[in-house]
């Protein structure tokens, strides 16, 4: 596996991206490119949404009364590690890497 767990230092709003996660991806990135990157790194992904873990915090977040720094997303497995925490049109989410090798 190429990508490894690193120390997470979230920004003032609670967001963070793993330094080895491709930041150049956009709406033109193909599913094949994404799948290849995950395969090449020997990981699968698991996405956790704030609203599924903490409805009250999510409601305050959506109203602009809270930010992601108040959320501590739970790892889906013991060996999972964080890839990013971000805001999307579907809400605040965290993506974890799960080693597949």
Secondary structure, 3 states (H helix, E strand, C coil): CCCCCCCCCCCCCCCEECCCCCCCCCCCCCHHHHHHHHHHCCEEEEEEEHHHHCHHHHHHHHCCCCCHHHCCCCCCCCCCEEEEEEEECCEEEEEEEEECC
